Amino acid sequence: MTEQDILARIKQLVDNEHSLRSKATSGEMNPVTERQKLAELEVMLDQCWDLLRQRRARIDSGASPEDAQVNSPRQVEGYLQ
């Protein structure tokens, strides 16, 4: 997966997030469902941003960005704790 692939995935997830918020605002979606789906999207976004940071850090250190791996939701969401 290239940096461009990751950025495209991030854009797709953000577009999905905006769509969910629009549906919730217009009453097309139950607020509980919206929160659940938004939480899932946020985790996927965090994983993408983490992968992008890993790739860039590897490039900066002279290592191959291809060795960067998607971290688990548990790991990515646990960084601040």
Backbone as ProteinMPNN parsed JSONL, in Angstrom:
{"seq_chain_A": "MTEQDILARIKQLVDNEHSLRSKATSGEMNPVTERQKLAELEVMLDQCWDLLRQRRARIDSGASPEDAQVNSPRQVEGYLQ", "coords_chain_A": {"N_chain_A": [[0.846, -1.174, 0.0], [0.668, 2.118, -0.929], [1.662, 5.517, -0.053], [-0.104, 7.238, -1.306], [-2.29, 5.525, -1.645], [-3.056, 5.168, 0.998], [-3.727, 7.792, 1.719], [-5.888, 8.158, -0.018], [-7.651, 6.308, 1.049], [-8.076, 7.457, 3.566], [-9.4, 9.796, 2.764], [-11.718, 8.641, 1.703], [-12.837, 7.504, 4.019], [-13.308, 9.817, 5.542], [-15.174, 11.075, 3.889], [-17.24, 9.196, 4.153], [-17.777, 9.576, 6.845], [-18.795, 12.209, 6.828], [-21.094, 11.763, 5.316], [-22.534, 10.043, 7.011], [-23.008, 11.787, 9.17], [-24.632, 13.66, 7.911], [-26.869, 12.102, 7.265], [-27.756, 11.489, 9.831], [-28.382, 14.014, 10.798], [-30.484, 14.713, 9.126], [-32.356, 12.941, 9.95], [-32.451, 10.443, 8.85], [-31.077, 8.396, 9.957], [-30.741, 6.456, 12.849], [-29.712, 7.848, 15.947], [-28.157, 6.278, 17.709], [-27.143, 4.254, 16.088], [-25.692, 5.882, 14.372], [-23.685, 6.886, 16.121], [-22.339, 4.496, 16.717], [-21.381, 3.68, 14.177], [-19.817, 5.912, 13.549], [-17.87, 5.707, 15.534], [-16.583, 3.362, 14.722], [-15.576, 4.227, 12.256], [-13.812, 6.211, 13.142], [-11.835, 4.704, 14.433], [-10.801, 3.276, 12.258], [-9.813, 5.428, 10.772], [-7.856, 6.366, 12.559], [-6.114, 4.185, 12.466], [-5.256, 4.345, 9.809], [-3.967, 6.884, 9.762], [-1.957, 6.335, 11.608], [-0.516, 4.334, 10.251], [0.374, 5.836, 8.072], [2.037, 7.696, 9.392], [3.943, 5.904, 10.415], [5.089, 4.946, 8.007], [6.222, 7.317, 6.985], [8.033, 7.918, 9.002], [9.745, 5.753, 8.783], [10.809, 6.218, 6.251], [12.159, 8.626, 6.774], [14.123, 7.657, 8.472], [15.616, 6.145, 6.824], [14.776, 3.595, 6.315], [12.761, 0.989, 4.803], [9.587, 1.955, 3.711], [7.7, 0.11, 3.139], [7.745, -1.842, 5.021], [6.186, -1.021, 7.099], [3.351, -1.607, 9.155], [-0.17, -2.166, 9.587], [-1.438, -1.317, 12.654], [-3.169, -2.888, 15.385], [-6.583, -2.111, 16.34], [-6.748, -1.897, 19.122], [-4.11, -1.293, 19.909], [-3.621, 1.115, 18.511], [-5.626, 2.787, 19.5], [-4.876, 2.857, 22.098], [-2.691, 4.501, 22.459], [-2.743, 7.017, 23.75], [-3.168, 6.447, 26.352]], "CA_chain_A": [[0.0, 0.0, 0.0], [1.478, 3.33, -1.039], [1.173, 6.681, 0.675], [-1.288, 7.72, -2.026], [-3.382, 4.611, -1.316], [-3.477, 5.465, 2.37], [-4.409, 9.085, 1.679], [-7.18, 7.937, -0.678], [-8.501, 5.615, 2.042], [-8.449, 8.459, 4.559], [-10.423, 10.64, 2.141], [-12.937, 7.845, 1.623], [-13.396, 7.391, 5.364], [-13.822, 11.143, 5.919], [-16.414, 11.243, 3.117], [-18.237, 8.353, 4.817], [-18.116, 10.25, 8.098], [-19.671, 13.331, 6.488], [-22.366, 11.186, 4.884], [-23.23, 9.582, 8.227], [-23.477, 12.951, 9.92], [-25.752, 14.241, 7.155], [-28.026, 11.222, 7.451], [-28.232, 11.627, 11.209], [-28.968, 15.342, 10.916], [-31.754, 14.727, 8.398], [-33.258, 11.97, 10.554], [-32.431, 9.18, 8.1], [-30.345, 7.378, 10.702], [-30.897, 6.427, 14.297], [-28.509, 8.401, 16.578], [-27.339, 5.213, 18.302], [-26.437, 3.651, 14.958], [-24.715, 6.869, 13.917], [-22.535, 6.887, 17.046], [-21.606, 3.236, 16.548], [-20.67, 3.723, 12.896], [-18.777, 6.935, 13.654], [-16.789, 5.155, 16.361], [-15.854, 2.429, 13.863], [-14.823, 5.033, 11.293], [-12.718, 6.886, 13.845], [-10.769, 3.719, 14.646], [-10.162, 3.019, 10.96], [-9.028, 6.628, 10.455], [-6.668, 6.354, 13.413], [-5.198, 3.174, 11.934], [-4.664, 4.875, 8.57], [-3.012, 7.941, 10.117], [-0.824, 5.68, 12.256], [0.264, 3.689, 9.194], [1.026, 6.901, 7.314], [3.145, 8.19, 10.23], [4.982, 4.863, 10.426], [5.767, 4.946, 6.709], [7.032, 8.527, 6.882], [9.144, 7.786, 9.952], [10.68, 4.789, 8.214], [11.506, 6.921, 5.165], [13.082, 9.582, 7.402], [15.239, 6.952, 9.089], [16.325, 5.382, 5.795], [14.246, 2.229, 6.219], [11.737, 0.798, 3.78], [8.231, 2.227, 4.181], [6.882, -1.077, 2.883], [7.75, -2.689, 6.218], [5.202, -0.518, 8.058], [2.184, -2.483, 9.228], [-1.352, -1.639, 10.263], [-1.533, -1.758, 14.04], [-4.512, -3.278, 15.813], [-7.351, -1.027, 16.951], [-6.398, -1.8, 20.535], [-2.842, -0.601, 20.029], [-3.747, 2.491, 18.016], [-6.493, 3.541, 20.405], [-4.259, 2.888, 23.421], [-1.502, 5.35, 22.49], [-2.864, 8.14, 24.664], [-3.392, 6.0, 27.725]], "C_chain_A": [[0.896, 1.244, 0.0], [0.891, 4.45, -0.191], [-0.092, 7.227, 0.011], [-2.504, 6.842, -1.756], [-3.948, 4.923, 0.07], [-4.242, 6.785, 2.401], [-5.783, 8.973, 1.01], [-8.152, 7.252, 0.28], [-8.959, 6.592, 3.119], [-9.548, 9.355, 4.002], [-11.751, 9.912, 2.072], [-13.622, 7.746, 2.987], [-13.975, 8.721, 5.838], [-15.123, 11.424, 5.161], [-17.547, 10.419, 3.733], [-18.712, 8.997, 6.117], [-19.089, 11.408, 7.828], [-21.054, 12.838, 6.069], [-23.19, 10.707, 6.08], [-23.8, 10.753, 9.011], [-24.661, 13.62, 9.216], [-27.023, 13.417, 7.328], [-28.613, 11.359, 8.851], [-28.943, 12.973, 11.392], [-30.345, 15.391, 10.247], [-32.76, 13.725, 8.953], [-33.316, 10.646, 9.83], [-31.783, 8.046, 8.886], [-30.59, 7.56, 12.196], [-29.613, 6.962, 14.941], [-27.589, 7.344, 17.207], [-26.508, 4.53, 17.217], [-25.36, 4.591, 14.451], [-23.475, 6.853, 14.797], [-21.693, 5.642, 16.887], [-20.776, 3.267, 15.269], [-19.564, 4.773, 12.907], [-17.599, 6.436, 14.468], [-15.935, 4.186, 15.544], [-14.994, 3.185, 12.848], [-13.624, 5.709, 11.941], [-11.545, 5.941, 14.085], [-10.035, 3.444, 13.334], [-9.312, 4.215, 10.524], [-7.752, 6.666, 11.274], [-5.643, 5.342, 12.919], [-4.511, 3.677, 10.67], [-3.62, 5.947, 8.88], [-1.769, 7.349, 10.769], [0.078, 5.024, 11.216], [1.027, 4.733, 8.382], [2.215, 7.47, 8.091], [4.283, 7.179, 10.29], [5.792, 4.886, 9.13], [6.708, 6.139, 6.593], [8.228, 8.474, 7.821], [10.194, 6.817, 9.412], [11.474, 5.431, 7.08], [12.547, 7.87, 5.747], [14.3, 8.897, 8.008], [16.01, 6.089, 8.096], [15.861, 3.945, 5.652], [13.156, 2.174, 5.147], [10.347, 1.087, 4.353], [7.313, 1.019, 4.004], [6.822, -2.013, 4.087], [6.786, -2.2, 7.291], [3.959, -1.402, 7.996], [1.047, -1.791, 9.953], [-1.38, -2.206, 11.673], [-2.982, -2.05, 14.402], [-5.257, -2.069, 16.378], [-6.973, -0.817, 18.418], [-5.105, -1.011, 20.735], [-2.966, 0.869, 19.64], [-4.572, 3.344, 18.969], [-5.887, 3.663, 21.805], [-3.069, 3.799, 23.538], [-1.579, 6.44, 23.535], [-3.006, 7.713, 26.11], [-2.117, 5.705, 28.429]], "O_chain_A": [[1.779, 1.381, 0.847], [-0.225, 4.346, 0.32], [-1.035, 7.629, 0.693], [-3.622, 7.346, -1.649], [-5.162, 4.938, 0.274], [-5.289, 6.882, 3.041], [-6.734, 9.628, 1.435], [-9.338, 7.584, 0.313], [-10.116, 6.551, 3.538], [-10.524, 9.643, 4.695], [-12.797, 10.497, 2.351], [-14.84, 7.888, 3.089], [-15.029, 8.742, 6.474], [-16.07, 11.956, 5.739], [-18.68, 10.89, 3.824], [-19.899, 8.965, 6.444], [-20.089, 11.558, 8.53], [-22.067, 13.437, 6.431], [-24.397, 10.94, 6.146], [-24.945, 10.71, 9.461], [-25.588, 14.092, 9.874], [-28.111, 13.962, 7.513], [-29.832, 11.345, 9.024], [-29.974, 13.054, 12.059], [-31.261, 16.04, 10.752], [-33.895, 13.663, 8.481], [-34.149, 9.801, 10.16], [-31.922, 6.877, 8.529], [-30.636, 8.676, 12.712], [-28.522, 6.571, 14.526], [-26.37, 7.517, 17.225], [-25.321, 4.262, 17.405], [-24.249, 4.164, 14.136], [-22.351, 6.811, 14.297], [-20.464, 5.714, 16.917], [-19.596, 2.916, 15.284], [-18.493, 4.553, 12.34], [-16.448, 6.713, 14.129], [-14.709, 4.187, 15.658], [-13.839, 2.832, 12.61], [-12.546, 5.77, 11.351], [-10.388, 6.341, 13.952], [-8.806, 3.386, 13.299], [-8.225, 4.041, 9.974], [-6.681, 6.966, 10.745], [-4.441, 5.607, 12.948], [-3.314, 3.458, 10.484], [-2.52, 5.924, 8.329], [-0.655, 7.807, 10.516], [1.301, 5.145, 11.29], [2.194, 4.53, 8.044], [3.279, 7.7, 7.516], [5.453, 7.553, 10.222], [7.022, 4.85, 9.153], [7.851, 5.997, 6.159], [9.315, 8.935, 7.473], [11.393, 7.043, 9.57], [12.68, 5.211, 6.964], [13.683, 7.918, 5.274], [15.384, 9.479, 8.057], [16.946, 5.384, 8.476], [16.488, 3.159, 4.942], [12.698, 3.206, 4.656], [9.973, 0.516, 5.377], [6.269, 0.925, 4.65], [5.948, -2.876, 4.163], [6.583, -2.887, 8.293], [3.57, -1.88, 6.931], [1.265, -0.944, 10.818], [-1.349, -3.421, 11.866], [-3.906, -1.515, 13.789], [-4.634, -1.114, 16.842], [-6.892, 0.318, 18.888], [-5.018, -0.163, 21.623], [-2.482, 1.753, 20.346], [-4.24, 4.504, 19.211], [-6.337, 4.481, 22.607], [-2.472, 3.882, 24.611], [-0.566, 6.762, 24.156], [-2.967, 8.555, 27.007], [-2.132, 5.316, 29.597]]}, "name": "protein", "num_of_chains": 1, "seq": "MTEQDILARIKQLVDNEHSLRSKATSGEMNPVTERQKLAELEVMLDQCWDLLRQRRARIDSGASPEDAQVNSPRQVEGYLQ"}
